Amino acid sequence: MRQWLIDIRKSKKLSTYKVAEMCGISQSYYFAIEHGSRGRLLPVNLAKQIANALGFEWTRFYEN
């Protein structure tokens, strides 16, 4: 689970649906990203879209 991602989203008072909409992906796909069921490696372009929508550095997805 990417608790840090959930915490950032909640601090911005955004739903998983809204973030998914902002990134052009389905809510179920975004939920899977938050909860780790989509594996560790996201496509870079998607990592950048999510980071841009939530206001953090996209490379955080690839940190240990």
C-alpha positions in Angstrom: 0.0 0.0 0.0 1.2 3.5 -0.8 0.0 5.2 2.4 2.0 8.3 1.5 -0.1 8.7 -1.7 -3.3 8.2 0.1 -2.3 10.8 2.7 -1.4 13.4 0.1 -4.7 12.8 -1.7 -6.7 13.1 1.5 -4.8 16.2 2.6 -6.0 17.9 -0.6 -9.5 16.7 0.1 -9.8 14.8 -3.2 -11.5 11.5 -3.9 -9.9 8.7 -5.8 -12.5 9.4 -8.5 -11.5 13.0 -8.8 -7.7 12.2 -9.0 -8.4 9.5 -11.6 -10.5 12.0 -13.6 -7.7 14.6 -13.4 -5.3 11.9 -14.8 -7.5 10.4 -17.4 -7.6 7.0 -15.9 -10.4 4.9 -14.3 -11.1 5.2 -10.6 -10.5 1.5 -10.1 -7.0 1.8 -11.7 -6.1 4.7 -9.5 -7.4 2.8 -6.4 -5.2 -0.1 -7.4 -2.2 2.2 -7.7 -2.8 3.6 -4.2 -3.2 0.1 -2.7 -0.2 -1.4 -4.5 -2.1 -4.1 -6.5 -0.7 -2.6 -9.8 2.9 -3.5 -9.0 5.7 -1.1 -8.1 6.6 0.2 -11.5 4.2 2.7 -13.0 4.7 4.1 -16.5 6.7 7.3 -16.0 4.1 9.4 -17.9 1.4 8.2 -15.4 3.6 8.8 -12.4 4.1 12.4 -13.7 0.4 12.9 -14.3 -0.5 11.8 -10.7 2.3 13.8 -9.2 1.3 16.9 -11.1 -2.4 16.5 -10.0 -1.4 16.1 -6.4 1.6 18.4 -6.2 4.6 16.2 -5.4 7.8 15.1 -7.2 7.0 12.2 -9.5 10.2 10.3 -8.7 8.7 9.5 -5.3 7.0 6.6 -6.9 10.4 5.0 -7.5 12.0 5.6 -4.2 12.6 2.7 -1.8 
